[in-house]
């Protein structure tokens, strides 16, 4: 049995054990309720113990569990502080750390993908990975460019070499199948959090993310759209094979570090540029960067946002759907009937079921506060308050939300938007988000 299958078996065993521990804690909670301990204390205790076990196991995994952990970690800001605080560091580690492949395995993959003379393409190659993610790890190297630089000297440049883990596809599918059984655990941590749609969508993206040549094609399209841009930097692709991708090296401060220790100026700058990227890319590149977790971004010394990892990309050749901007603008202006009509037309609201237009407007408007004001600072407290308002079964908002539907064509846009907002709340970033929408979101005419 190779090392990769052994790890997969170990992963599956750890994941399979999680629901048993959760069941035991739930029974413990019921027993304490009988003794008269306050239900909110029970709930907090079960939440914290469940989160501790869940995050501990996810932090040890590659494959689908780590991919899922990265996707979930952008929602960390919505968790209650007593849970989010102790595990924020563990979640961030999911974004940039994993047990590395042995050097011999790395060399074998490089030889298979680039040919037996792969070393001749590099002046230097560091066998120790600089970063690891859910399906691959990144090595720093110096690329031997054909041609010469100034004065006839050989032209070399720093590059990132992304190498896919052998058996990554099978591990992803196996882990995601196991994780789909853990919905109850996540609801214990955050009531109202439904992870199943996220897992379904992650499964649909696996095939694309495993194809590094397809990723190279997407990255080249982004690089062309943002060539010489003063705010966004997309590294050039130098070579690609199905399981190896070589791109320009991006030196800068990871957003995970800025979230932990950044200045207010760095946080605001990073947040503003993230919003610029996600809102402008569909119009400029016909694509949406669909993996908005902090490990995929760097704040460069010149103030630009460096963008990494184009494995998860949504193709939007016609840009962001115009109804999104139009309906949002109507909500900000207080046009309740216009909002309902727009949502009905797009399939968010049933064509036949009655709905209280004014109540729906009041349900939407707090979510649009960040773009209703000239400037807004996203915070963890704001996101937690919104999550509580929308997820509490006793809330009128919760009852109203049960009348709404998320059309499949909007699922990815919705996830990326929520993920981006999660990162902005982790950054606690202040920016003129309304003006960014007015520039890049079709249908979102100036509100004034």
C-alpha positions in Angstrom: 0.0 0.0 0.0 1.5 3.4 -1.0 1.7 6.3 1.4 -1.2 8.2 -0.4 -3.8 5.4 0.0 -2.7 4.8 3.6 -3.3 8.5 4.3 -6.7 8.2 2.6 -7.8 5.3 4.8 -6.6 7.2 7.9 -8.6 10.3 6.7 -11.7 8.3 6.2 -11.5 6.7 9.6 -11.1 10.1 11.3 -14.0 11.6 9.4 -16.2 8.6 10.0 -15.6 8.9 13.8 -16.8 12.5 14.0 -20.6 12.0 14.0 -20.2 9.4 16.8 -18.5 12.0 19.0 -21.2 14.6 18.1 -24.0 12.1 19.0 -22.4 11.5 22.4 -22.2 15.3 23.1 -25.8 15.7 22.0 -26.9 13.0 24.5 -24.8 14.7 27.2 -26.5 18.0 26.5 -30.0 16.4 26.8 -29.0 14.8 30.1 -27.8 18.1 31.5 -31.0 19.8 30.4 -32.9 17.3 32.6 -30.8 18.4 35.6 -31.9 22.0 34.9 -28.8 23.6 33.4 -29.7 26.5 31.2 -30.2 25.5 27.5 -28.0 28.3 26.2 -25.1 27.0 28.4 -25.7 23.5 27.0 -25.8 24.8 23.5 -22.5 26.8 23.9 -20.8 23.8 25.5 -21.9 21.5 22.7 -20.9 24.1 20.1 -17.4 24.5 21.5 -16.7 20.8 22.0 -18.0 20.0 18.5 -15.9 22.8 16.9 -12.8 21.6 18.8 -13.1 18.1 17.5 -14.1 19.1 14.0 -11.4 21.7 13.4 -8.8 19.5 14.9 -9.5 16.7 12.4 -9.9 19.0 9.4 -6.6 20.6 10.3 -4.8 17.2 9.8 -6.3 16.5 6.4 -5.6 17.0 2.7 -7.9 16.2 -0.1 -11.6 17.1 0.1 -11.6 17.8 3.9 -8.9 20.5 3.5 -10.7 21.9 0.5 -13.9 22.0 2.5 -12.1 23.5 5.4 -10.7 26.3 3.2 -14.2 27.0 1.9 -15.7 27.0 5.4 -13.0 29.1 6.9 -14.1 32.2 5.1 -17.3 32.0 7.1 -15.3 32.0 10.4 -16.3 35.6 11.1 -20.0 34.5 11.4 -19.3 32.1 14.2 -19.9 33.1 17.9 -16.7 34.7 19.2 -16.3 32.1 22.0 -16.0 29.5 19.3 -14.3 31.5 16.6 -11.5 32.9 18.8 -9.7 29.7 19.9 -9.9 28.1 16.5 -9.2 31.1 14.2 -5.6 30.2 14.1 -6.4 26.5 13.2 -8.7 27.6 10.4 -6.1 29.9 9.0 -3.6 27.1 9.0 -5.9 25.1 6.7 -5.5 27.8 4.1 -1.7 27.6 3.8 -0.3 24.5 5.5 -0.4 20.7 5.0 2.0 17.8 5.5 4.5 18.0 2.5 5.1 15.4 -0.1 8.6 13.7 0.1 11.2 15.2 -2.3 11.4 11.9 -4.2 7.7 12.0 -4.9 8.0 15.6 -6.1 10.8 14.7 -8.5 8.8 11.7 -9.8 5.8 13.9 -10.6 8.0 16.5 -12.3 9.7 13.9 -14.5 6.4 12.4 -15.5 4.9 15.8 -16.3 7.8 17.8 -17.7 10.1 15.0 -19.0 13.2 13.4 -17.6 15.2 16.6 -18.3 13.0 18.7 -16.0 15.9 20.0 -14.0 17.4 21.7 -17.1 14.5 24.0 -17.1 15.5 25.4 -13.7 18.5 27.2 -12.4 17.5 26.3 -8.9 14.6 24.2 -7.4 13.8 24.2 -3.7 12.6 20.7 -2.6 10.9 22.2 0.5 7.4 23.5 -0.3 6.6 27.1 0.5 2.9 26.4 0.7 0.4 23.5 0.5 -3.2 23.4 -0.3 -6.0 20.8 -0.7 -4.8 19.1 -4.0 -1.2 20.3 -4.4 1.8 22.1 -3.0 3.9 24.9 -4.2 7.7 25.1 -4.6 9.9 28.1 -5.2 12.3 27.8 -8.1 14.4 29.9 -10.5 13.2 29.5 -14.1 15.8 29.4 -16.9 14.1 31.5 -19.6 15.1 31.1 -23.2 16.8 34.2 -24.4 18.9 36.9 -22.7 18.4 40.0 -20.6 20.2 43.3 -20.7 23.9 43.1 -21.5 23.6 39.6 -22.9 23.2 37.9 -19.5 20.9 34.8 -19.3 17.4 35.8 -18.2 16.2 34.0 -15.1 13.2 34.7 -12.9 11.6 33.4 -9.7 8.7 31.1 -10.2 6.1 29.1 -8.3 5.9 25.5 -9.3 2.5 23.9 -8.3 2.6 20.1 -8.1 -0.5 18.0 -7.7 -0.6 15.3 -5.1 -0.7 11.8 -6.6 -4.2 10.4 -6.1 -5.6 13.8 -5.2 -8.8 13.3 -7.2 -9.7 10.0 -5.5 -9.0 11.6 -2.1 -11.2 14.6 -2.8 -14.1 12.5 -3.8 -13.8 10.1 -0.8 -13.4 13.0 1.7 -16.4 15.0 0.3 -18.6 11.9 0.4 -17.7 11.5 4.1 -18.2 15.2 4.9 -21.6 15.2 3.4 -22.7 13.1 6.4 -21.7 15.8 8.9 -24.4 18.4 8.3 -25.7 18.0 11.9 -22.3 18.9 13.3 -22.1 22.1 11.4 -25.6 23.0 12.5 -24.5 22.5 16.1 -21.7 25.0 15.6 -23.8 27.5 13.6 -27.6 27.0 13.6 -28.9 27.5 10.1 -25.6 26.7 8.3 -26.5 24.2 5.6 -23.2 22.8 4.2 -24.8 20.4 1.7 -25.1 22.9 -1.2 -21.5 23.9 -0.6 -20.3 20.3 -0.8 -22.4 19.6 -3.9 -20.8 22.6 -5.6 -17.3 21.7 -4.5 -17.8 18.2 -6.0 -18.8 19.8 -9.3 -15.6 21.9 -9.3 -13.2 19.0 -8.6 -12.7 17.9 -12.2 -11.8 21.5 -13.3 -9.4 22.1 -10.4 -7.6 18.8 -11.0 -6.7 20.0 -14.6 -3.8 22.3 -14.3 -3.8 23.0 -18.0 -7.3 24.3 -17.8 -6.2 26.4 -14.8 -3.4 27.8 -16.9 -5.9 28.8 -19.6 -8.0 30.7 -17.0 -5.0 32.4 -15.5 -3.7 33.6 -18.9 -7.2 35.1 -19.6 -7.1 36.9 -16.2 -3.5 38.1 -16.9 -4.5 39.5 -20.3 -7.5 41.3 -18.8 -5.4 42.9 -16.0 -2.1 43.5 -17.9 -0.4 46.6 -16.5 -3.3 47.2 -14.1 -2.3 49.6 -11.3 -4.4 47.7 -8.7 -4.4 44.0 -9.5 -1.5 41.8 -10.4 -2.0 38.4 -12.1 1.2 36.3 -12.4 2.1 35.1 -15.9 1.9 31.4 -16.7 5.3 30.1 -18.0 4.5 26.4 -18.5 1.7 23.9 -17.7 1.1 20.2 -17.7 -1.9 18.2 -16.4 -0.4 18.0 -12.9 2.3 20.7 -12.8 1.8 24.5 -13.2 4.7 27.0 -13.4 3.9 30.7 -12.9 5.7 33.9 -11.9 6.5 34.1 -8.2 4.4 36.6 -6.2 6.2 38.2 -3.3 3.9 39.9 -0.8 2.1 39.7 2.5 -0.5 36.9 2.6 -4.0 38.1 3.5 -4.0 35.6 6.3 -1.1 37.5 7.9 -2.9 40.8 7.4 -6.0 39.4 9.1 -3.8 38.4 12.1 -1.4 41.4 12.3 -2.1 43.9 9.6 -2.4 47.7 10.0 -5.8 49.4 9.5 -4.4 50.8 6.2 -3.3 47.3 5.0 -6.7 45.9 5.9 -8.7 48.6 4.1 -6.4 48.4 1.0 -6.7 44.6 0.8 -10.5 44.7 1.2 -11.0 47.4 -1.4 -8.9 45.6 -3.9 -10.6 42.3 -3.3 -13.9 44.0 -4.0 -12.5 45.5 -7.1 -11.3 42.1 -8.4 -14.5 40.2 -7.7 -16.8 42.8 -9.1 -14.7 43.8 -12.2 -13.5 40.4 -13.4 -16.8 39.2 -15.0 -16.9 42.4 -17.1 -13.1 42.6 -17.8 -12.2 38.9 -18.2 -15.6 37.2 -18.6 -14.5 35.1 -15.6 -15.1 35.1 -11.8 -12.3 34.1 -9.4 -14.4 31.6 -7.4 -12.1 30.7 -4.5 -12.0 33.8 -2.2 -10.0 32.5 0.8 -7.1 34.5 2.2 -4.4 32.1 1.1 -5.1 33.0 -2.5 -4.1 36.7 -2.2 -1.0 38.8 -1.4 -0.7 42.5 -0.7 2.4 43.5 -2.8 5.0 46.1 -1.7 3.7 48.5 -4.4 0.2 48.3 -3.0 -1.3 46.0 -5.6 -3.3 42.9 -4.8 -1.5 39.7 -6.1 -4.0 37.0 -7.0 -3.1 33.3 -6.9 -4.8 30.0 -7.8 -7.2 30.0 -10.7 -8.4 26.4 -10.4 -11.9 27.4 -9.4 -13.1 29.9 -12.0 -16.7 30.6 -13.1 -17.1 31.4 -16.8 -19.3 34.5 -17.2 -18.8 35.6 -20.9 -21.7 38.1 -20.5 -20.5 39.4 -17.2 -22.5 39.5 -14.0 -26.2 39.1 -14.6 -27.8 42.6 -14.8 -30.8 41.7 -12.6 -28.5 41.4 -9.5 -27.5 45.1 -9.7 -31.0 46.2 -10.7 -32.8 44.4 -7.8 -30.1 45.6 -5.3 -30.6 49.2 -6.4 -34.4 49.0 -6.1 -34.0 47.6 -2.6 -31.8 50.4 -1.5 -34.3 52.9 -2.9 -37.1 51.3 -1.1 -39.0 50.0 -4.1 -40.7 47.0 -2.5 -42.8 46.0 -5.5 -39.9 46.4 -7.9 -37.8 44.1 -5.8 -40.5 41.4 -5.6 -41.1 41.6 -9.4 -37.4 41.3 -10.1 -37.0 38.4 -7.8 -40.0 36.6 -9.3 -38.6 37.1 -12.8 -35.3 35.5 -11.8 -36.9 32.6 -9.9 -36.0 33.6 -6.4 -39.7 34.0 -5.5 -42.5 31.7 -6.7 -44.6 33.1 -9.5 -47.8 31.9 -7.8 -47.2 32.0 -4.0 -48.1 35.4 -2.3 -45.4 37.2 -0.4 -45.4 40.3 1.7 -43.4 42.8 -0.5 -42.7 45.2 2.4 -41.5 42.5 4.7 -39.2 41.1 2.0 -37.7 44.6 1.5 -37.1 44.9 5.2 -35.5 41.5 5.1 -33.1 42.5 2.3 -32.1 46.0 3.3 -29.9 45.2 6.3 -27.8 42.9 4.0 -27.4 45.8 1.6 -26.1 48.3 4.2 -22.5 47.9 3.0 -23.5 49.3 -0.4 -26.2 51.7 0.7 -23.7 53.9 2.5 -20.9 55.8 0.8 -18.3 53.9 2.9 -18.7 50.9 5.1 -16.5 48.9 7.5 -17.2 45.2 7.4 -16.8 43.6 10.9 -17.2 40.3 12.5 -19.8 41.7 14.8 -21.9 42.9 11.8 -21.7 39.4 10.1 -22.6 37.6 13.3 -25.6 39.8 13.8 -26.7 39.2 10.3 -26.2 35.5 10.6 -28.2 35.4 13.8 -31.0 37.5 12.3 -31.3 35.2 9.2 -30.7 31.8 10.9 -32.8 32.0 14.1 -35.9 29.9 13.6 -37.8 32.3 15.9 -36.9 35.3 13.7 -39.5 36.7 11.2 -36.6 36.8 8.8 -36.1 33.1 9.0 -39.8 32.4 8.3 -39.7 34.8 5.3 -36.5 33.2 3.9 -38.3 29.8 3.7 -40.4 31.4 0.9 -37.3 32.2 -1.2 -35.4 30.0 -3.6 -31.8 30.1 -4.9 -31.9 29.4 -8.6 -29.0 27.0 -9.7 -27.6 29.6 -12.1 -27.0 31.9 -9.1 -25.5 29.3 -6.7 -21.8 30.0 -7.5 -22.2 33.8 -7.6 -24.0 33.5 -4.2 -21.2 31.4 -2.7 -18.4 33.6 -4.0 -20.2 36.7 -2.7 -20.7 35.2 0.7 -17.1 34.0 0.8 -15.8 37.4 -0.2 -17.9 39.1 2.5 -16.5 36.6 5.0 -12.9 37.6 4.2 -13.8 41.4 4.3 -15.2 40.8 7.8 -12.1 39.0 8.8 -10.1 41.9 7.5 -12.5 44.4 9.1 -12.0 46.5 5.9 -13.5 49.9 5.2 -13.9 51.1 1.6 -16.3 52.9 -0.7 -18.0 49.6 -1.8 -21.1 51.4 -3.3 -18.9 53.3 -5.8 -17.2 50.0 -6.8 -20.6 48.5 -7.5 -21.7 51.5 -9.4 -18.7 51.1 -11.7 -18.7 47.4 -12.2 -22.1 45.9 -11.5 -24.5 46.1 -14.4 -27.9 47.5 -13.5 -26.6 49.1 -10.3 -27.2 52.8 -11.3 -26.0 55.5 -8.9 -28.2 55.4 -5.8 -28.1 59.2 -5.1 
